[in-house]
Amino acid sequence: MDLKTHYLGLELKHPIVASASPISQQFDGIRRLEDSGAAAIVMFSLFEEQIRFEAESHDFFDHTSSNSFAESLSFFPNMDDFEAGPDEYLDLIRRAKRSVEIPIIASLNACTPDGWSEYALKLQQAGADAIELNPYFIPSYTQSSMDVEKQYEDMVAAVRRAVVIPISVKLPPYFSSMGYTAKRLVDAGANGLVLFNRLYQPDFDMERQDVRPSLELSHSGEIRLPLLWIANLYGNINGSLAGTTGVHRGHDVAKYILAGADVAMTTSSLLKNGTGHLAVLMAEFVEWANRHGYRSVEQMKGSMSKKHVLNPAAFDRANYVKVLQSYLPKHLVG
Ligand SMILES: Cc1cc2nc3c(=O)[nH]c(=O)nc-3n(C[C@H](O)[C@H](O)[C@H](O)COP(=O)(O)O)c2cc1C
């Protein structure tokens, strides 16, 4: 089977990509991901707060000005707790590019329109093959949905002006009109979209009555929302698609490709099972594809998208109504 795929204009030897995770925080982890068979690596994110902290520290020492950003940083982890500051991040990319063959996609996580451009250029100069933007902010009460979408577009446009390498945007699933927003982001200069970002959802500690930060690894069932949207977007936007949540088994990879993704990304399965799990994903994916007569990833792509599936209504409201009507609680059956 021909496993080649194209993502953001990059040719990849197969469609399984390591998404942003702590594994890439160290050079050894990057090496391990390549040795274990990842087709490309999305680096862990560099946060806007880290970049601004460094810039303001320099400013402070150079001009002894006040540090207006300090207050918000009191909620942020101690800068010493990060594996890599902005300079170390660039060094890691340079080192990775010298030593590994597979594409290295840098990741920038920012919350303001001006938090991106300068650093995006530095990432390009360090040799990154592409940049994944992860805009993350909770909209304020004064922002309309149009304001929020405009903020995303402005972020993408600013980075597009700054760099020539491909850029992708890791999106949250909560836009009022996902298809329209996706098109606008591609028009603003994104070469691809990554569906979806898993948003931070704190829990309550009921004994201490405190808000508890909690990060749980995903499970395969979480694939369904990004799958729905990849199947919808396939053939309707002029850019690449990546599925990024819930890939734990080979058939999860197959699902994303059938829906229309160019690549399937994984983090939780690697944190849970180790990077050796990439070989399991690949073997299971190839076994499934061979058993179902596919000769290439390109042939598989989108064959179960809304454009190509026999029953496109299965993605729509009609099916939603049917599914709700057909559900019978177990205690009512027989
Ligand atoms: C411990 C951990 C760290 C992560 N760090 C980042 C990060 O730095 N940047 C980012 O964009 N996503 C980050 N993610 C999100 C993953 O890249 C991925 O999108 C998400 O976990 C969903 O994929 P999965 O189901 O394969 O885990 C992280 C996830 C985990 C579990």
The ligand as an SDF file (V2000), in Angstrom:
LIG
                    3D

 31 33  0  0  0  0  0  0  0  0999 V2000
    0.2160   16.5200   28.5600 C   0  0  0  0  0  0  0  0  0  0  0  0
   -0.2410   17.2080   27.2930 C   0  0  0  0  0  0  0  0  0  0  0  0
    0.4520   18.3080   26.8250 C   0  0  0  0  0  0  0  0  0  0  0  0
    0.0250   18.9750   25.6720 C   0  0  0  0  0  0  0  0  0  0  0  0
    0.7210   20.0630   25.2180 N   0  0  0  0  0  0  0  0  0  0  0  0
    0.2670   20.7200   24.1180 C   0  0  0  0  0  0  0  0  0  0  0  0
    0.9530   21.8500   23.6420 C   0  0  0  0  0  0  0  0  0  0  0  0
    1.9890   22.2690   24.1590 O   0  0  0  0  0  0  0  0  0  0  0  0
    0.4270   22.4950   22.5680 N   0  0  0  0  0  0  0  0  0  0  0  0
   -0.7070   22.0680   21.9270 C   0  0  0  0  0  0  0  0  0  0  0  0
   -1.1330   22.6860   20.9380 O   0  0  0  0  0  0  0  0  0  0  0  0
   -1.3540   20.9780   22.3540 N   0  0  0  0  0  0  0  0  0  0  0  0
   -0.9010   20.2990   23.4250 C   0  0  0  0  0  0  0  0  0  0  0  0
   -1.5640   19.1940   23.8570 N   0  0  0  0  0  0  0  0  0  0  0  0
   -2.7590   18.7370   23.1020 C   0  0  0  0  0  0  0  0  0  0  0  0
   -2.3820   17.6230   22.1190 C   0  0  0  0  0  0  0  0  0  0  0  0
   -1.4770   18.0960   21.1510 O   0  0  0  0  0  0  0  0  0  0  0  0
   -3.6120   17.0520   21.4130 C   0  0  0  0  0  0  0  0  0  0  0  0
   -4.1700   18.0100   20.5560 O   0  0  0  0  0  0  0  0  0  0  0  0
   -4.6970   16.6000   22.3860 C   0  0  0  0  0  0  0  0  0  0  0  0
   -4.1360   15.8870   23.4790 O   0  0  0  0  0  0  0  0  0  0  0  0
   -5.7110   15.7070   21.6760 C   0  0  0  0  0  0  0  0  0  0  0  0
   -5.0800   14.6070   21.0490 O   0  0  0  0  0  0  0  0  0  0  0  0
   -5.0440   13.1590   21.7110 P   0  0  0  0  0  0  0  0  0  0  0  0
   -6.4370   12.6770   21.7840 O   0  0  0  0  0  0  0  0  0  0  0  0
   -4.1910   12.3430   20.7870 O   0  0  0  0  0  0  0  0  0  0  0  0
   -4.4250   13.3010   23.0700 O   0  0  0  0  0  0  0  0  0  0  0  0
   -1.1320   18.5090   24.9810 C   0  0  0  0  0  0  0  0  0  0  0  0
   -1.8200   17.3810   25.4650 C   0  0  0  0  0  0  0  0  0  0  0  0
   -1.3840   16.7320   26.5880 C   0  0  0  0  0  0  0  0  0  0  0  0
   -2.1390   15.5180   27.0600 C   0  0  0  0  0  0  0  0  0  0  0  0
  1  2  1  0
  2  3  1  0
  2 30  2  0
  3  4  2  0
  4  5  1  0
  4 28  1  0
  5  6  2  0
  6  7  1  0
  6 13  1  0
  7  8  2  0
  7  9  1  0
  9 10  1  0
 10 11  2  0
 10 12  1  0
 12 13  2  0
 13 14  1  0
 14 15  1  0
 14 28  1  0
 15 16  1  0
 16 17  1  0
 16 18  1  0
 18 19  1  0
 18 20  1  0
 20 21  1  0
 20 22  1  0
 22 23  1  0
 23 24  1  0
 24 25  2  0
 24 26  1  0
 24 27  1  0
 28 29  2  0
 29 30  1  0
 30 31  1  0
M  END
$$$$
